[in-house]
Amino acid sequence: MAIKRAHLIVGGFPIGSTAGHDMDFARITLLQKLYDGGYQTTVANDFSDIGERLHGVNLLVTYVAGPYPNDAQCQEMEQWMADGGRWFALHGTSGGRAARIEGSRRRRMVRLAHHDALGAFFLNHPPLSKFKVEVQADHPITTGLPANFETSDELYLVEPVGTSQTLLTTELPKDPSPPGFGFVYDEDTSVREDGKTRVLGLERTVGKGAVVYVALGHCHSPETNGQPLVDESVGAGGKTPMVFRGSWETEAFNTILDNAVRWGAAA
């Protein structure tokens, strides 16, 4: 029987930073999923030496808030996928580098080659809230999911980049972020043509392989919480829960994770 191999990248920027997420919880949970799925897994905090690390690997899994591959590393990942590798990317993977706005404490996300490789570019997210996710495609990642499900999470405003298949969506006509909250952007390129649909999951095919990105997955602990406020659907009076697992505690999200483990094994 062929050995299944995975490489897991979990971490914030700079190395050692949590970047407002419970990275240990995410790392342990994802590593357990891979172990239960029969993988031998290597673990890293960022994309250093990614070309060497992907040699012989079936599945790359990323849960990051800040780290991103540079142009040369993106080329190595593109080639790995073209040869049949599969990349399952979660949550903050669609972010990356944020530039300071002159004369302000706020920042703007910078579009990079990384987003072309991923097929998604993060703009912003409003405060944590409860919302409905719609399943849009019959795909190995969505197998066993209901037509829609409810979750509490950061509702990412993500612009699909290039050609991809939409897997998950939600409806949000307008970014409800209060003034001064989150990242700055000039145009909301995440809303689709109907003026309300937002893509939360997609697949980009690359040669014999592919990348699947799912925007869900925020989690924090009292030590890693960076949420100044939340929607009342999540915290009474807008008070932030000090321990937040959100989608990780739903059956639907765990089904997605288990499906991703199986999807990677087919690489």
C-alpha angles and dihedrals in degrees: 000000000000116000114245113221131193136182117210123199116190124161152092134247127296098032108270093027119119092207091210097309135103093244093173092057092048092045095049093045095049093043090052091051090052092046091050088049091058099253130145101221136198119200134212141167097225143000097282113144089359094158092057093041093053094054106121092359121137099190134030115196121190132188106166140150107199109351114104136164118262122231095275092047090050089056090052091050092047090053091047091053092044087056091054107279120142125216122199109193126188139197113314093027087094089062125066128145121021120195123214115244111232112254093012139083090223127096140213126216115246120225110233141175084260090070091052090053092047096042093228139083123198118223106171144307130227120229118300110287145160116259144157123256120207121209109225106178143038099239137143088255093055098042111133095014121129118243087264138357138190125238142165113231147110104300100222120213099217128176112215109230122210123335118340144145115250113231106167134021142169135195122248117147095191138017103254095198112139118241112290095014121131129336129344121241131172098216132018098237092165096076114090128229094278090063096239113052120100124190113232099168134029144158125223114195117218115185108294092347140049148201123234118197123195117183096203125096116086115161134164142173129210089268095048102036113127100163110123092191141350137207115272089245086071105030128025109250090002091291113152116241107237091218114043126175100156112164092014088071095052126095091225096057092046088051088054091051093048090047090051091054090053092043090055092051089063091063 
